[in-house]
């Protein structure tokens, strides 16, 4: 029946019923509305592959929480929702994306692929939270590892789930210290705060642990703008270095190792991120026994729980090009889910107070948040590239036929480092 045939009395009654239903809807919607998480990353441009890898990891973790019923809160369980925002690799775009996410009701901003972007987001979030006491938000960091972010620039709103650069360098140096084949090292990195921090700490620790190792090159290059690393590779080979130490990530690492192979450099690469995103395939046989990577976890960690966890990820994302799983991102979502349930609230301060006490465990790996500086404490592993099927390498990387055999595990207590954070907390 067309509305034109309703009587005035019927319309008034219908309107009253609609108003009553509308009055009930906010409470109902609030009890079942998703808890929104905003991923702010490069999803286009030269580092798009890194942003997409992050998205897959966080999506899988969110799906796992929702599959077990979501977050139990007063009024009913609520699912997590992961929203994507493309920063295009630019700080101003990242800030704009964060503002849009916060206007959309995001409880937490998730970012990590650039410490420079992380610093900008931290400043922006602090201003937002100061002006908007009723809708404050958190910043969850899974890979922006400039040490300053949990030291001089620490924030109550910021939680880092990756080991910072100095912690990662220390793990690599645990291996290089005993590598007597290395008598000369070349330091190269991206020219921004993180790359500078890696070179600075590598140089310092080499001086302490291996003063016999000569530093025959120390170089920073523009981030994401070098298309041809051949000139850098030629200098590395000519220097006589037996090892390159680099924090490069994304295409800046893949292109560097590919250029080094093409000019005939046969030394080692001590890396933060050499275990995926094209680097093993770019090196091929030349990387066997030569590429060393530090991580919070590697697929070939020799435990049944680890193998089961990795197989489950590959079942969810069977395309070999999508094979880059991060345990720390899974632990991040688990810690957030735990903290929301314990806080019995989605209010940012209440969740943060629980999050800074979080202890989580998954697939045989565990970690806890250090309340003093919001730096997550966990074991680290160092692996060396080898052929799939050799002892300790049941799994390869990205269908390349090469994987990483774990050669050292660093316990959380040993990976832990002092901090200089003087955190200001809400009253």
N, C-alpha and C positions, 0 to 999 in steps of 0.2 A: 504494500500500500504506500502510495506517495505521501510525503509529509504534509502536503497541502490538504489532505483529508482528515488530519488530526484535529480534534476540537481544542479550543483554547485551554479548557480545564485539563485535558489529557496532556497537553504540552507542559502546563505548569507542574503537574504531578511528575511527568517524566524529567523535567528540569530539576525538581527537588531530589529525585532519586539519583540523577547524575551528579549533583553537587555532593550528596552523601557518599557516593562511590568515590568521587574525586578526593573527598576528605580522607577516605581510608587508604587511597593509593600511595601517598607518600610513605606511610609507615610500612606498608607491604613492600613497596619498592626498596625502601631502605634495608629491610631485613634480607632481601634476596639480591640486591644490586651487587654487581661485581666490584671487587676492590681493584682499582685501576693502577697498573704499573706502566710507566712510560719509558720505553727504550729510545734513547737519543744517540744515534750512531750514524756513521757514514754508510749509507745504503745505496749510494751512487758514487761515481768517480773512481780514482785509483785504489781506494781502500774499501770498495764495496764488498769484496769477498770477506774481509774481516768482520764487517758489520753483519753480514748475512750469517756467518758462522756463529756469532754471538746470539743472534735471534733464534737460530735452531736450538742452541743449548738452553736458552731461557724458556723457549716455548715448550720443550720437552719437560723441563722441571715444573713449569706451571701446569701442564697436562697431568703430570703425576699427582700433584696436590689436588687438583680438581677431581681426578678419578677416584680418590679416596674420600670425596665428599666436600672438599673445599675447607674453609676456615670456620670452625665452630665459634659463633659469637652470640651474645644475648640477642634474642629475636630471630635466630636461625642461622644456618650455615650460609656462607657467601663464597662464591668462586673468585679466583684471581683472574684478571684480564690483562693481557700484555698488548699494549698499543705501540705501534712503530712510528718513529719520527726520524726523518732523514736530515742529518746535520750537514750533509754534502762536504764533510771534511773541513768546515769553516766554523770558527768560534761564534761569529755573529749569528749564523744559521742555527747553531746549537742552542744559543740563548733564546732565539725566537721560538724554536721548537719546544724548549722547556717552558716558556711562558704559555704557549698553547696547551701543553699538557697539564700545567697547573690550573689553568682556566677551565680545563675539562674535568677537573676533580681528581687528578692523579695523587695517590698517597706517596709514591716514591718515583724518583727519576733514576734510571739505570744507565750508566755510561762507563767507559773505560779505555777505549782505543784512542788515547792521546791525553797525556798529562796536562798539556797546555789547555785543552778543552775542559778538562776536569777542573782546573783552577778557575777558569772563567765561570763554569757552572756553579762552583762553590760560592763564589762572590755573589752571583745572581740569586742563588737560592737563599743565602743569608739575608739579602735585602728583602726578598719576597716574604720570608718567614717573620721578619721584623715588622713588616707592614700588615701582614695578614695573620693575626694571632688565631683566628678561627679556622684557618685552612692551611696550616703549615704542612711541610712535606719533607721527606728524607731523600738523601742521595746515596745510592748503593753503587759502589765502585768495584768492578771485577778485574780491571787490568791497567788502570792508570797508576804507575808504580814509582813516580817521582817521590823520593823519601820525604820531601818537604810537606806533602799533603797530610801526613799523620805526625808531623813534627811541628815546625813553626806555624804552619797553616792549618793545624788540626781544627776540627769543628764538631760540635755535638751532633750536627745533622748528617755528617759524613761517616760512612763505614766502608773500609777497604777489605776486600776478601782475597786479594792476591798478595803474595809476598812482595814487598817493595824492592826497588832496584838494588839497594845495598845487600839485602838478604839474598837475592838471586845471585849477585856477584860472589858473595861469600860461598855459596854452594858450588858455583863453577870453579872457584879457586881451590876448593877442597880437592877437586880432581886435578887441576893444572899443577898444583903444588907437587904432585908425585909424578908428573909427566916429564921425565928427564929428556925426552926428545925435543922439547921446546926450549930453545935458547934465545929466541928472538920473537917478539910479538908485535903485531900491527893492530892498533886500536882505531876503529872507525864506527861512526854512528850518525844518527839523524840530528840535525842542528836545531834542537829545542831542549827544553828543560830535562826531559827524560834521557835523551841521548847524551847530553852533557853530564848528567849524573852517573850514567854507566861508565863513561870514559874516566871520569874523575875517581870513582871508587875502584875501578879496575887498576888504574895506575897506582893508587895508594896501596891496595892489597898486594899487588905484584912486588912493590918495594919492600913490604913486610915479609911476605912468604917466600918469594923467589927473587931476591935482589940480584941473582945472577942472570936473570932474563933481561935482555936489552929490549927497550921499546924503540923500534925502528920506524915507526910511523904513528901519527896521532892526528886524526882527521874527522871533521864534521862536514856533512853535506846537506843541501836543502831537502826537506822532508817531502816525499811524494812528487817531486818535480824532476828527478833525474830519470831519463829514459834509457840512457846508455851508460852502464857502469864500467865499460871497458877501460877508460882512462884510470879509474881507481884500481881496477884489477891489475893493470900493467904496473902501477906503482907498488902494489902489494907484492907482486911476484919479484920485482926488481929489488925490493928491500931486503930480501933474504929471510923474511919471517917464516917460521915454522907454524905459526898460529895466528889467526885473526880473532880478535875479541870484539863482539858487536851486540848491541841491543836492538838492531834493526828488526822491523816487523813488516808484514804485508809484502807488497810488491818490492819495497826497498830491500828486503832481504832476498827474495827470490831472484831478482835481477842481479844482485851483487854476487850470489853464489854461482849463478849461471855464467856471469862474465868471468869469474875466477876460474871456473872449469875450462872455459873456452880459451883462455890465455895460457893454460897449463899449470896453474898454481896447484901444487900437490900437498899443501899444508893443511892444518886442521882449522875448523871453525868452532870456536866456543861461543854459543849463542843462547839467547833467551827464548827464541821462537823458531829454531831450525827444524822442528819436528813435524811441520805440516805446512799447509797453504802453498804447496807447490815446490818448496825448497828441496825435499828429498828427490822428487822426480827430476828437478833441474840438475841435480848433481849426479844422479844415477850411481854407477859403480865407483865413480871418483869420490863419492861421499862415504863409502863403507869404511868404518873405523876412523873417519876424519871429522864427522859432524857430531858435536856434543851439544846437548840441549838440557836446560834446567826447566822443571815444571813442578806444579803441585801434584801431578799424577800423570802417568803414561799408560797407554793401553796394555803394555806388557809387564806391568807390575805383577809379580808372580804370586797371585792369590786367586782362588776360585771366585771370590766375590767380585774382584776386579774384572775378571774375564766375563762373568755373567752380566755385569753392568755394561761393559763395552759391547757385548753382543746385542743387548737390548737397544742400545743407541743405534747400532747399525741396522737393526730390524726396523726401527722407526724411520731412519734416513738411509736407505740402501744405496743411493747414488754415491759412488766412490768420491766424487768431487765434493760431497757434503760431509766427508769423514774428518771432523775435527771436534772432538768432545773435550769439554773442560769440567773437571770435577768441581773446581771452586765455584762455578756458576750454579751447579746443582746444590752445593752446600749453601750458597747465598739464598736461594729461594727457600730451602728447608729452614734456614735460620729465620727468615722473615715470617714464614708460616707459623713456626713455633712461637715467635714473639707476638704475633697478632693474637694467637689463641691464648697465650698467657696474659696479655694485656687486657683481653676481653673488650677490645676497643680498636678503632681505626684512627684514633687521635694520635698525631705524629709524636708528641712528647712521650705519651704512654708507651707506644711501640718502641721508641728509641731506648727507653730505660730498660726494657726487656731485651732488646737486641744487643745492648752492650754487655749483657750477661749470657749471651747465647752459647750453648754447647750443642753441636750437631754431629751426627754420624751417618754415613751412607756408604754402602758397598765396601765396607772394611776401612774406609778413610774417615777421619774425624778432624775437628778443629774447634776452636773457641775464640770468641771475640775478647780482646784485651780492652777492658773498660777505660783505662787511662788515656788511650789515644785512638781507640776504635780501629786498631790494626789486627786483623784476623791472624791467629797463630795456628800453623799446621805443618805437617811434614813436607819436605821437598824431596824430589828425586832428580837424579842426573842420568841421562841415557846417552848411548852412542849408537849411531846409525849402523845397521847391519842388514843382511839379506833375510827376507822372510823365510822361516823354516830352519834357520840356524838356532842352536840352543839359546833359549831366552827370548826368541822373537817369533812367537806363534802368529802375531798379527802384523800386517803391513800398514802403510799409511797411504790413504787416497788411491788404493789400487796400484801403487807404484812398484810393489814387489820388495819394498824396503821398509823396515820398521826400526824401533829404538829399543835396544836392550838396556835394562836398568843396571847401571854400574855402581851407583851409590845412592843410599837413602839417608837423608838428614832429618833426625828427629826434631819435633817442634821445639823442644828446649834448647837444642843447639842452633836451630834456625832463628830463634828469637834474638832481637837486638834491642838495646836501650833506645829510649825516645826522649825528645825535648818538648813534648806537648804540654801546654798549659791551657787546658780546655775550660771554656766558659759554658756553664750549664744553665738552663732555664731555672728560675726560682721555683 
